[in-house]
Amino acid sequence: MTETNSTGGPEQALPEDGLPAAAGADTDKEAWPHFGRLWLASAVSALGDGVRNAALPLLAFSFTHNPVLLSLTTIVTALGMMTAPIGGVWADIFNRRALLIAIDVCRFAVVTLIALGVLTDTLDLVFVYVAAAVLGMGESVFLVTAQAFLPKVVPAERMTTANGRLHAVQVVLRDSLGQPLGGVLFAFAAAAPFLLDGVSFLLGVMLLSFPLLRSVRSVAAGPRPGWWPMIREGMGYLRADRLLIRLALVLGTLNFFTMSLGVLMVLYVVTWLHLPESAYGFFLAANALGGVVGGLGSDWVRRKAGVLPGAVAALAVMGVACLVLGATRVSFVAAVAFGAVGCGIAIWQTMITAFRQTTIPQDILGRVNGVFRLLSVCVSPFGAITAGIVAKYTEVNVPILVSGVGILALTAISAGPLLRLGAAQPAH
């Protein structure tokens, strides 16, 4: 049976990237082992991302102490990551494995230029901004493409497990290990973190390239519409699917509230709990541990509760944990609560990502994911600004309490519609 793709032509039943389609039981044993290479590529890339994310602001700080100019590094990175819809179009136009390789090659070139600029003392702040924007775009396009590529190497029944493992390695290598390592390496030699990041991209390219697989596109031949019509098609699909558009709006609202934790956690540890700055690392470790538990345990939650009930429960856990975090002055309780936030985020993310990957048609998965990502992250900067303003005129714990109330209200408002629409979905 043929399907109609975005050009109106018949969909060719060909395996993308030379890999077997991962939907049936017969292909399970063939497809699943390829996930190991994608997982390893994600792991080394995550370590490099963490090192770079810590080193790039420090590099900007070496040029200026002006807070406005320093904030531009974060702003241009965020602007680069807003290109997710374009990345989604590329993921649907080009061979997805080849696109992942090309992105890592480009990112390798950028971080190598940064390292050479540092070593030769020819770098300036403008180039740092440009590099941050390009790297932000690369990260966003890579994520959207990887999510579209995953169903080709993972059977549908293992999608939650695969996403959970990817989330766990991101938390451990990028956030827990990569960022502290980036700070240490920058203090030792400013070029070192960027050289390590470049090595991580090369390793990712090797893991995705060897053994070399025959590249076959799964889209029909013939002319395609331009980028904007393809982005509009992704928007139209998302808008027409009442469940998916609600999930995107819920995730956007959740990101708005959880930004208070990212912005204020250092101040919370030092001024609210009256702990030394070094204790902040223990809280990051607790959050990372929660993320690993949630990522690895998400498939168990899916099997016991179902995808959407499990995701709604994860929302409730995050809301309660934020309330506890904002109310307590007991360090151990606060650390456990912060870990619970990380666990809830991991369960929500792995389940909803797997849900999209198994319900959206493969030929438009990239562009729909791109629009979904844009909707979910575009409000994050406003959440950060709001949290900072509220903390300035009240106490540092107040925005966290507000986040807890907001997430619980979001859970109460969205649970009924999400569960009803989920129950009406055909089984996959």
Solvent accessible surface area in square Angstrom, and as a share of the most:
residue,aa,sasa,rsa
1,M,238,1.06
2,T,95,0.55
3,E,114,0.51
4,T,101,0.59
5,N,14,0.07
6,S,30,0.19
7,T,52,0.30
8,G,55,0.53
9,G,19,0.19
10,P,79,0.50
11,E,37,0.16
12,Q,84,0.37
13,A,108,0.84
14,L,89,0.44
15,P,47,0.29
16,E,6,0.03
17,D,0,0.00
18,G,27,0.26
19,L,4,0.02
20,P,30,0.19
21,A,55,0.42
22,A,5,0.04
23,A,82,0.63
24,G,36,0.34
25,A,89,0.69
26,D,134,0.69
27,T,33,0.19
28,D,25,0.13
29,K,180,0.76
30,E,103,0.46
31,A,0,0.00
32,W,47,0.16
33,P,86,0.54
34,H,44,0.20
35,F,7,0.03
36,G,33,0.32
37,R,43,0.16
38,L,5,0.03
39,W,79,0.28
40,L,82,0.41
41,A,2,0.01
42,S,12,0.08
43,A,6,0.05
44,V,36,0.20
45,S,5,0.03
46,A,0,0.00
47,L,41,0.20
48,G,0,0.00
49,D,11,0.06
50,G,0,0.00
51,V,0,0.00
52,R,5,0.02
53,N,58,0.30
54,A,20,0.16
55,A,0,0.00
56,L,13,0.06
57,P,65,0.41
58,L,68,0.34
59,L,6,0.03
60,A,0,0.00
61,F,94,0.39
62,S,76,0.49
63,F,83,0.35
64,T,20,0.12
65,H,131,0.58
66,N,67,0.34
67,P,102,0.64
68,V,101,0.58
69,L,64,0.32
70,L,44,0.22
71,S,47,0.30
72,L,59,0.29
73,T,6,0.04
74,T,95,0.55
75,I,83,0.42
76,V,29,0.17
77,T,37,0.22
78,A,30,0.23
79,L,111,0.55
80,G,7,0.06
81,M,42,0.19
82,M,47,0.21
83,T,29,0.17
84,A,0,0.00
85,P,11,0.07
86,I,51,0.26
87,G,0,0.00
88,G,0,0.00
89,V,0,0.00
90,W,53,0.19
91,A,1,0.01
92,D,4,0.02
93,I,20,0.10
94,F,97,0.41
95,N,16,0.08
96,R,9,0.03
97,R,11,0.04
98,A,47,0.36
99,L,19,0.09
100,L,0,0.00
101,I,32,0.16
102,A,46,0.36
103,I,15,0.08
104,D,1,0.01
105,V,71,0.41
106,C,78,0.47
107,R,4,0.02
108,F,62,0.26
109,A,48,0.37
110,V,22,0.12
111,V,0,0.00
112,T,37,0.22
113,L,98,0.49
114,I,0,0.00
115,A,0,0.00
116,L,88,0.44
117,G,6,0.06
118,V,35,0.20
119,L,114,0.57
120,T,83,0.48
121,D,132,0.68
122,T,104,0.60
123,L,25,0.12
124,D,74,0.38
125,L,28,0.14
126,V,101,0.58
127,F,64,0.27
128,V,0,0.00
129,Y,34,0.13
130,V,81,0.46
131,A,2,0.01
132,A,0,0.00
133,A,33,0.26
134,V,65,0.37
135,L,4,0.02
136,G,1,0.01
137,M,55,0.24
138,G,10,0.10
139,E,37,0.16
140,S,0,0.00
141,V,2,0.01
142,F,21,0.09
143,L,64,0.32
144,V,1,0.00
145,T,0,0.00
146,A,18,0.14
147,Q,30,0.13
148,A,0,0.00
149,F,5,0.02
150,L,2,0.01
151,P,15,0.09
152,K,22,0.09
153,V,1,0.01
154,V,0,0.00
155,P,0,0.00
156,A,43,0.34
157,E,91,0.41
158,R,85,0.31
159,M,4,0.02
160,T,6,0.03
161,T,33,0.19
162,A,0,0.00
163,N,12,0.06
164,G,0,0.00
165,R,101,0.37
166,L,32,0.16
167,H,19,0.09
168,A,8,0.06
169,V,12,0.07
170,Q,48,0.21
171,V,13,0.08
172,V,62,0.35
173,L,39,0.19
174,R,66,0.24
175,D,43,0.22
176,S,42,0.27
177,L,89,0.44
178,G,0,0.00
179,Q,72,0.32
180,P,71,0.44
181,L,57,0.28
182,G,0,0.00
183,G,26,0.25
184,V,100,0.58
185,L,38,0.19
186,F,35,0.14
187,A,90,0.70
188,F,170,0.71
189,A,41,0.32
190,A,33,0.26
191,A,4,0.03
192,A,22,0.17
193,P,0,0.00
194,F,0,0.00
195,L,84,0.42
196,L,56,0.28
197,D,0,0.00
198,G,3,0.03
199,V,77,0.44
200,S,6,0.04
201,F,0,0.00
202,L,76,0.38
203,L,76,0.38
204,G,0,0.00
205,V,24,0.14
206,M,108,0.48
207,L,45,0.22
208,L,6,0.03
209,S,12,0.08
210,F,125,0.52
211,P,92,0.58
212,L,134,0.67
213,L,35,0.17
214,R,168,0.61
215,S,62,0.40
216,V,23,0.13
217,R,114,0.41
218,S,17,0.11
219,V,29,0.17
220,A,5,0.04
221,A,96,0.74
222,G,47,0.46
223,P,125,0.79
224,R,75,0.27
225,P,51,0.32
226,G,42,0.40
227,W,121,0.42
228,W,134,0.47
229,P,52,0.33
230,M,1,0.00
231,I,15,0.08
232,R,125,0.46
233,E,61,0.28
234,G,0,0.00
235,M,60,0.27
236,G,24,0.23
237,Y,62,0.24
238,L,2,0.01
239,R,166,0.61
240,A,83,0.64
241,D,35,0.18
242,R,147,0.54
243,L,3,0.01
244,L,3,0.02
245,I,37,0.19
246,R,82,0.30
247,L,0,0.00
248,A,0,0.00
249,L,105,0.52
250,V,8,0.05
251,L,33,0.16
252,G,4,0.04
253,T,51,0.30
254,L,6,0.03
255,N,34,0.17
256,F,61,0.25
257,F,39,0.16
258,T,20,0.12
259,M,60,0.27
260,S,4,0.02
261,L,9,0.05
262,G,64,0.62
263,V,63,0.36
264,L,5,0.03
265,M,2,0.01
266,V,66,0.38
267,L,93,0.46
268,Y,0,0.00
269,V,0,0.00
270,V,48,0.28
271,T,71,0.41
272,W,29,0.10
273,L,12,0.06
274,H,138,0.62
275,L,45,0.22
276,P,88,0.55
277,E,133,0.60
278,S,86,0.55
279,A,13,0.10
280,Y,54,0.21
281,G,40,0.38
282,F,154,0.64
283,F,6,0.03
284,L,69,0.34
285,A,55,0.42
286,A,23,0.18
287,N,39,0.20
288,A,8,0.06
289,L,118,0.59
290,G,9,0.09
291,G,2,0.02
292,V,31,0.18
293,V,85,0.49
294,G,1,0.01
295,G,2,0.02
296,L,109,0.54
297,G,24,0.23
298,S,0,0.00
299,D,20,0.11
300,W,140,0.49
301,V,27,0.16
302,R,64,0.24
303,R,147,0.53
304,K,135,0.57
305,A,53,0.41
306,G,26,0.25
307,V,40,0.23
308,L,11,0.05
309,P,58,0.37
310,G,1,0.01
311,A,0,0.00
312,V,17,0.10
313,A,54,0.42
314,A,3,0.03
315,L,0,0.00
316,A,33,0.26
317,V,69,0.40
318,M,0,0.00
319,G,0,0.00
320,V,79,0.46
321,A,6,0.05
322,C,0,0.00
323,L,53,0.27
324,V,57,0.33
325,L,0,0.00
326,G,0,0.00
327,A,74,0.57
328,T,20,0.11
329,R,126,0.46
330,V,87,0.50
331,S,40,0.26
332,F,155,0.64
333,V,58,0.33
334,A,0,0.00
335,A,24,0.19
336,V,85,0.49
337,A,6,0.05
338,F,13,0.05
339,G,11,0.10
340,A,31,0.24
341,V,1,0.01
342,G,5,0.05
343,C,29,0.18
344,G,1,0.01
345,I,57,0.29
346,A,0,0.00
347,I,22,0.11
348,W,5,0.02
349,Q,86,0.38
350,T,2,0.01
351,M,0,0.00
352,I,3,0.01
353,T,8,0.05
354,A,5,0.04
355,F,25,0.10
356,R,13,0.05
357,Q,3,0.01
358,T,41,0.24
359,T,28,0.16
360,I,6,0.03
361,P,54,0.34
362,Q,56,0.25
363,D,20,0.11
364,I,13,0.07
365,L,0,0.00
366,G,0,0.00
367,R,4,0.02
368,V,0,0.00
369,N,1,0.00
370,G,0,0.00
371,V,6,0.04
372,F,2,0.01
373,R,42,0.15
374,L,44,0.22
375,L,59,0.30
376,S,4,0.03
377,V,31,0.18
378,C,46,0.27
379,V,48,0.28
380,S,19,0.12
381,P,52,0.33
382,F,126,0.53
383,G,3,0.02
384,A,21,0.17
385,I,106,0.54
386,T,59,0.34
387,A,5,0.04
388,G,28,0.27
389,I,96,0.49
390,V,47,0.27
391,A,17,0.13
392,K,153,0.65
393,Y,164,0.62
394,T,72,0.42
395,E,100,0.45
396,V,16,0.09
397,N,11,0.06
398,V,42,0.24
399,P,6,0.03
400,I,0,0.00
401,L,52,0.26
402,V,78,0.45
403,S,3,0.02
404,G,0,0.00
405,V,91,0.52
406,G,11,0.11
407,I,0,0.00
408,L,52,0.26
409,A,46,0.36
410,L,21,0.10
411,T,15,0.09
412,A,80,0.62
413,I,131,0.67
414,S,11,0.07
415,A,20,0.16
416,G,28,0.27
417,P,39,0.24
418,L,1,0.00
419,L,68,0.34
420,R,160,0.59
421,L,29,0.14
422,G,19,0.18
423,A,89,0.69
424,A,83,0.65
425,Q,59,0.26
426,P,95,0.60
427,A,109,0.84
428,H,139,0.62
